[in-house]
Amino acid sequence: MIVHASCVALDGRAVLIRGAPGSGKSSLALQLMALGLTLVADDRTAVAAADGWPIARAPASTKGLIEARGVGILAADTAAAARIVLVVDLDRVETDRLPGDRFADILGVPVPLLHKVDSLHFAAAILQYMKSGRALA
């Protein structure tokens, strides 16, 4: 299936960034790419199940391309496929200082879910999450 989301990966593990048009999916993906993650797909992501996990890939028509609003369409190195281990929902703003665990259902698999954080540290926090996960309470 094709979902309206951008996707970046670190070591074969992907962050699926979903949200309405203009919500900042590509912008967050670009910030994460600047921090060392690799583009999987921008704006539209193909998602399929493999070995019990949702796997993200780019549709052929947009592979290796990402939109930078006000700059244009940029070329980028890509990861061919990655296992989705985190979902970021830019349509919902986080209001809790220390939110509890949330999950998104991706093809029947519960995947950890973060809501948008209106702070400059958000991309760096996602990077750290991808490296080490959340601390247990």
N, C-alpha and C positions, 0 to 999 in steps of 0.2 A: 504494500500500500504506500501511497505518497502522502506525507504529512506536511503541513505548512510550518516548517521549522528549519532553523539552521543547525549545523552540527559540527563540532570540533572534537579532536581526540588527542589523548596522551597515552602512549604505549598500548595501543589497541583498545583503549577504553574511551567511550564517547560521552559527551554532554550534548543532549538534545535541547536546543533553545527554541521554545515555542512562544508564539504571541501573535497578536493581530498585526496587519500591515502597519508599518511605521512605529512599532513598539520598541525597536532597537535590537532585533535579533542579529542582524549583520554587524551592528556596532559592537555588541558584546562579543560576537565571534572574532572580530578583528582585534579587540583588546586581548582576548585569550590567545590568539595567534601571536601577538606581540610578546606574550609571556611564555611562548614555547609550545603551545598546542598546535595541531595541524588541522587544516580544513578537511572536513569530510564532504559537506554539502552546504550550500547557502540557499535559504528561502524555501526550498522544497527538498525534502529528504525521503529517500526510499527506505522503508523499514520492512524487514522480513524476519521470520523466526528461524533460528539455527541452533541446534543443540540446547534448546530450552531458553535461549536468550534472544532479545530483540537486537538485530544487527542493522546498522545504518550504512547506507551507500548514497552516492550522488546519482541522480538521473543523468544519463549520458549528455543531455542537452546543456547542462550547467556544470558539469564536472570541471574542477579547476578554476571556477569563476566565483568572485564574491563582489557584491555591490558595496561601495563606499560612498554613502550619500554626500553629494557635493563634490566628489572627486571623479567618480565613474566606476565602471566595471574593471576590477583588478584581476590579474592572473595570480594563481597561488598553487603551491605544491599541495598535494592531497594525500590523504590516507584512503586506500581503496575501500576499506570496510572497517567498522569498529563496533564492538559490543556496547550497547547503550547501558550505562551504569548510573547516570544522573540526568534528571530532567529539570530544566529551569523554565518556569512559567512567568513571562514578562507581563501578562495581563493581570496578575494579582500581586499587590504590594505587600511585603512582609511588615506586619505591625508589632510582632513580638520580638523582644530583645533576644531571647533564647528560645526559638521555636522548637516544638516537639518534632518527632518524626512524621513525615508525610510521604505518601507514595502516589505515583501515577501508574495507571494500568496501561502498559504497552504490550499489546498482543497477548494479554492474559498474564503478563509478568509484572509484579509490583516492583517499580523502580523508584529509588529515593527522589523526592521532589523538593525543590526550593522555589520560593516565590521571589519576585524582584525585590532587591534591596537598593534604595535610593541613596547610595553612598559610593564614594570613590574607591573604597576597598573591595567592592563586590567581585570584580574580576579576579583580584588577588586571592580572595577567599575561596572562589571556585577552584582556582589552581591548587590551593592547599588542600581543599577537599579531595580533589582528584589524586593528589600525591599520598595523602594519609587518612582520609576519611574524617568522620566526626568522632570526637571523644565520647566515650560511653559515660552516661550520667551516673 
